[in-house]
Amino acid sequence: MPNKIIIIGAGVIGASTALALLKDGHRVTLIDQDAPCSGASSGNAGAIVNGSCAPTAMPGIIFDVIRMIGQPLSPLTIRPSYFLKILPWLLRFVLQSRSSAVYKNATHLHGLTQHAVKSWRQLTGHTELSSLLRETGWLKVYETKKKFASTSKSRELLDEMGTNYEVLSAAQIHDLEPNLAPIYKQGYIQNDSLSIVDPQRLVEGMVDLFVSRGGTYQQFGVDVINIDNGKVNVRGSNGNLTTDKAVIAAGAWSGSFAQQLGDSIPLDTERGYHLMLPQSTADLLNRPVVNGEYSFVLSPMTEGLRMTSQVEFAGLSAEPDYSRVRSLLPAVKNMLPDVEVREQSVWMGCRPSLPDSLPVLGFSRQSNKVLYAFGHHHLGMTLGAISGLIIADLVAGRKPLVPVSPYRPDRFSKL
Ligand SMILES: Cc1cc2nc3c(=O)[nH]c(=O)nc-3n(C[C@H](O)[C@H](O)[C@H](O)COP(=O)(O)OP(=O)(O)OC[C@H]3O[C@@H](n4cnc5c(N)ncnc54)[C@H](O)[C@@H]3O)c2cc1C
């Protein structure tokens, strides 16, 4: 039966969910406090990494964290003012790096990512949006054999899950990316992956498509959500709205809504940064390339070469600190000698992250009238389309394409 449904948050997850619910015949209103795609979905590296399965908490992560803190070019920072706040999350995160947990998390991550490309094709097929996706693969390169060897656990997981990848020699890397400096001894590529040439245009285009097909977009900040008399009430700067069902897809800001409904979910943010290089530099690479030594990505996009990097724990409201991403420019030049390292713009976005690297997809504890779709950490662009399809299945009472029990909101209550 068609329902009146409100979705809070118009990032990639909200927009994908909106299109999937509309297709099922529901009357859907998508709400965002800003213009569509104002959060993490705009400034990312744009990779759709099919079959990705290594969780962020891998064995030995505790030693990596200790080693990285305080190093000037380290990809990880914890603001001292946020240290005590993030400590419980970090402890849970470290627990997730036990071998048994890593294998379980990898299996469930792969359960979703194996459908990434297929579901994006389904969502964008027969629309102009498909022209924003390119079949490029996802390439990682390493200067030293030692550093490459440190990825063996991740590659073992790819093997175990059956994800295609190819180990590359220096000559093969050069053939794929002739403009890279000839310093990369080894690498690997996941050929089945796609890249998005303009993530913001993709998500804005999805919202335009949603509106052109009869969906409603409203711009206002939501403060309160509750369930009363079998209806969901959503209250914010635009007054009150009443609806049959609601989906919380507000990315890193979703925690307070879940809290209001009695669900305590350890959602925090791993903030990330980008720095855009001039448009003329975009042609220097054929695909997104991960620099394995410094943990940054160079992604060729329509508006230029985008360098993304950093995991910063500082909460949702601290001012961005662009100094780290700027300090990586010499390493970018070292990687790509012909690049013009002239900064065009910088950006910071909030990845919505849970300690087990799995999103939350499912019903709130209080009622099946509210569903959660958030916590997609480093893989929200990869998982957007499949998450929308799963939420539509749950609303319709269909068996979801992927069993959702590993992503249930109450999975942390036992930890
Ligand atoms: C540097 C960086 C690189 C990345 N690279 C990749 C990559 O290559 N591949 C990949 O798969 N993923 C990548 N990611 C991760 C990906 O960008 C995120 O996981 C994804 O964008 C999360 O989408 P979302 O829709 O959940 O959240 P968001 O895009 O943040 O959207 C949430 C929306 O909710 C709105 N909102 C918040 N509060 C309210 C409120 N009270 N009322 C109304 N609206 C509200 C916000 O305005 C926002 O528009 C990267 C992230 C970063 C930071």
The ligand as a Gaussian input file, in Angstrom:
#p B3LYP/6-31G(d) Opt

LIG

0 1
 C       37.305000      12.934000       1.957000
 C       36.256000      11.873000       1.712000
 C       36.431000      10.978000       0.661000
 C       35.479000       9.978000       0.435000
 N       35.614000       9.161000      -0.639000
 C       34.674000       8.191000      -0.889000
 C       34.791000       7.357000      -2.026000
 O       35.677000       7.498000      -2.863000
 N       33.865000       6.360000      -2.191000
 C       32.843000       6.167000      -1.289000
 O       32.071000       5.228000      -1.465000
 N       32.680000       7.004000      -0.224000
 C       33.563000       7.989000      -0.006000
 N       33.433000       8.818000       1.075000
 C       32.326000       8.596000       2.009000
 C       31.001000       9.194000       1.515000
 O       31.216000      10.495000       1.025000
 C       29.969000       9.214000       2.651000
 O       29.888000       7.952000       3.263000
 C       28.583000       9.569000       2.121000
 O       28.641000      10.768000       1.394000
 C       27.566000       9.681000       3.247000
 O       26.345000      10.020000       2.645000
 P       25.070000      10.416000       3.518000
 O       23.967000      10.684000       2.565000
 O       24.862000       9.403000       4.581000
 O       25.515000      11.751000       4.298000
 P       25.660000      13.255000       3.784000
 O       26.076000      13.337000       2.372000
 O       26.497000      13.961000       4.781000
 O       24.171000      13.790000       3.822000
 C       23.477000      14.025000       5.022000
 C       22.526000      15.177000       4.777000
 O       21.696000      15.337000       5.938000
 C       21.442000      16.714000       6.098000
 N       21.030000      16.972000       7.460000
 C       21.785000      16.842000       8.571000
 N       21.079000      17.203000       9.657000
 C       19.857000      17.575000       9.225000
 C       18.699000      18.087000       9.892000
 N       18.670000      18.267000      11.229000
 N       17.598000      18.384000       9.138000
 C       17.630000      18.218000       7.783000
 N       18.719000      17.761000       7.123000
 C       19.821000      17.434000       7.827000
 C       22.763000      17.372000       5.728000
 O       22.586000      18.728000       5.359000
 C       23.246000      16.500000       4.558000
 O       22.893000      17.043000       3.307000
 C       34.356000       9.852000       1.302000
 C       34.166000      10.774000       2.340000
 C       35.113000      11.786000       2.542000
 C       34.881000      12.784000       3.639000

